[in-house]
């Protein structure tokens, strides 16, 4: 009987510890998980035809609207994917997802194609991490996500 009581107590203690670990991970601030070093939006451009400096006719083909993000894994674990929100005037304008294997303290610079209408001309713009999936299967969710509207 004593062994059974010890097992129940141990189970309760281990359960409490695992709940505490899970909640403390989700409460970690973005600064401890992922740091956005830079974020820039480039609007889409239509086809342009012009004569260059050397007198040659040039056709410059259209480009898609792009969101360029430079971020760094500040955690001690490898990341398998990250979702980042692009904010204009402190409201979510677009969300991008980057997948790969991002080692701790690795700096990553990627560009993402986005819907041109999402990249307006807001007075202020920034990027914030929303969710991080680690290679060990754990997930971090931003405890203070931005507004969507």
N, C-alpha and C positions, 0 to 999 in steps of 0.2 A: 504494500500500500504506500509506503514512504517513497519508493522509486517512482510510482505513478504521480504523486504530488510534485516531486522534484521535476519531472518531465513537463508537467503542466506549467509550473512556475517558469522553467527555462523557456518554454514556448512563448509564454506571455512576455518575458523579458526580450527575447529575440524579436518578436513581433513589434514591440515598442521601439526597439532600436532601428529596425528597418523602416518603420513609419517615420521616425525622426529624420533618418538619412534622406528619405525621398522628399520630405517636405523642405528640408534645408537646401537640397539641390535646386528645387524649383524656386526657392526664394533668393537664390544667388542673383546679384545684379548683373546686368549685361556687361558691365565693366570687368567682371571677374571671368566671363565666359568668352566673349567675342568683342573685339574692338574694331569699330569702323574707322579706318584711317582717312578715307576719302570717298566721296560719292558725287557723281556728276551725271547729268542728263544731257543727251544730245538729240535734238529733234530730227525727224525724218527730213530728208532733202529730196526734191524732185530732180529729174534729169535737167542738166544744164549744158548748153552748147556755147562755146566761146572760142575766141582766137587767143592763143597763148602768147607769151613774150617773144617766141621765135617765129610767130606768124602762122603757126599750125592750127588747124581746126581741131578742137578737142570736144569730145562728148564725155561728160562726167555723168555716170549712171547714178540712179537714185540709191540712197542708203536708208536703211530702216531706222526707226527711233531706237536709241540705245540708252541703257542705264549702265554706267561703269561704276563698279564698287571695288574698293580696296579694303580688305579686312584682315585681321590677325586672330588666330586661335590663342586666346589667353589662358585656356584651361590646361590641365595636365594630361588630358586624354585626346586621342585622335578623333576628329570629327568626320562623319560620313556624309552629312548634308546640313545645310543651313538655309533658313528662310529669312529674307530681309525685306523690310517695308521701305518704300520710297515715300517720303512725306513732303507735301507741299502745304505751306501755311499750317503746319502741325496736324494735317489730316492725311490718311493713307491714300496715295494716288495709284500705287502699283505695288505688287509683291512679286519677288523673284526667288527662285530656289536654285542653289548651287549644290551639286553632288560631286563627290570625289573622296579622296583620302587626304585630310588636312591635318598634318602633324602638329603637336603642341608647339606654340610660338612660331608657326609658319605664317608668312605673309602671303596673301592670295589677292591677285588682281584679275577680275573677270568683267566682261561686258555681256549684257543680256539684251536681247531684242524684246521690246515691249510695244504695246498698242500706242500709236502716236497720240491719240486723244488723252492718254494717261499723263503725258508730259506737257502740262500746261505751263503757264508763265506765272507761277506763284511768287509771292514776295520773299518767302523763305523756303529752303529745301534742305532735307537731311535724310539720312538712312538710319534705321535701327534694326537690330536683330529681333526676330519674333520667336524663332524656335531653332534649336540645335539638336541634331541626332548624333549621338556618339557611336563609334564602332562597337562598343561593348553592349549596345542596345538601350542604354539609358537616354533620356530626353530631357532637355532644359526648355522650359517655356518662359517667355518674358513675363515677370510678375507685374509689370506696369506697361501693358501694351498701349500703343497710340490709338486715337479715335479713328474710326473708319469714315465718319461723315462730319 
